């Protein structure tokens, strides 16, 4: 397959970094349910994400110090940040869902940040991952909405303040936008991560091909890397705050 | 060999993200990870961090309360100190006034005594001065009489009548 690329040409494969490959079977990609338990490069980085979260939130808070260590301070800041977000956006009665939202936030945040380590694997750039996260939110919010409000949850789609003639039209638009939510929710995260990492790879390919002129692509990589750090945090934040907003619809559908 | 070529062809040119064959594997491990994270967070990490923050809040509130307490005590102590100062000042003034009155009494007595002595002495002195003056007048009269007698005797010895001269001198001296 390498023979497909002519020697001396730009030899850039920005999408290769996203390939899911088994770690212990010579790099074969998993095929359907037969390879359900295969340990892949993605499995490794998902595991590292879990370990990083445990490291920060469990080991970091191990000292239970009144004057926190650096790690404990970061853990407390993260806790306070998301707790306040849930409280402010969703409401005081939503704090019982705080662990769920914290799980989402920490997983996305750490997956995003670990993906910025060179040669690592970007877990959250995979639509399979982000779609599952978004669908989990969508299904839980919808189920919760009906369980808590019964059929009254449907009143969310019926704009009472609009003129009577417009109401059915608006209701259809509301309904469509409701079902588009998980799509935008998941693609926003996955596409942001994928695009950023692909761009980094493209510039890295330029740097490899330009010899001394590589200074410019390297400068660009540095700048884009900074941007990607920002994107990693912001996308985790956006995903979480949207989850809070959707959850608010389930808890208080009437306003 | 043929299957490998086929999978390679399906994943290499396009987006690996859209390789549906990898989805079950990805989703399986994702769910495993989420379950682990959720249990670790909800059982261990979040209650612990929540408790730490709560404890710190309580501690700070307690410290503030204690500080307010100490402040109140300090204010009370200051008030007591000021009161003591005022009392001491009044006492000092009272003692000073009493001492002043005592001294004044002594001074008055001493002055009265001195006045009495002075007036006694001056009376005595006046008496002596009067005495001296009288004796001086007598001496002047005697000298005048003798002088007059001698003058008269020198002018006319027959006219030197001692009694007449003395009477004339005494009349002149009055």
Interface residues (C-beta under 8 A of the other chain):
Chain A: X1 X13 X15 X16 X18 X19 X20 X28 X29 X30 X31 X32 X33 X35 X36 X37 X38 X40 X42 X43 X46 X47 X49 X50 X53 X54 X57 X58 X61 X64 X65 X66 X68 X72 X75 X76 X79 X80 X98 X99 X100 X102 X103 X106 X107 X123 X125 X126 X127 X128 X129 X132 X133 X136 X190 X194
Chain B: X4 X7 X8 X11 X12 X14 X15 X16 X17 X18 X19 X21 X22 X23 X24 X25 X26 X27 X28 X29 X30 X31 X32 X33 X34 X36 X37 X38 X40 X41 X42 X44 X45 X46 X48 X49 X50 X51 X52 X53 X55 X56 X59
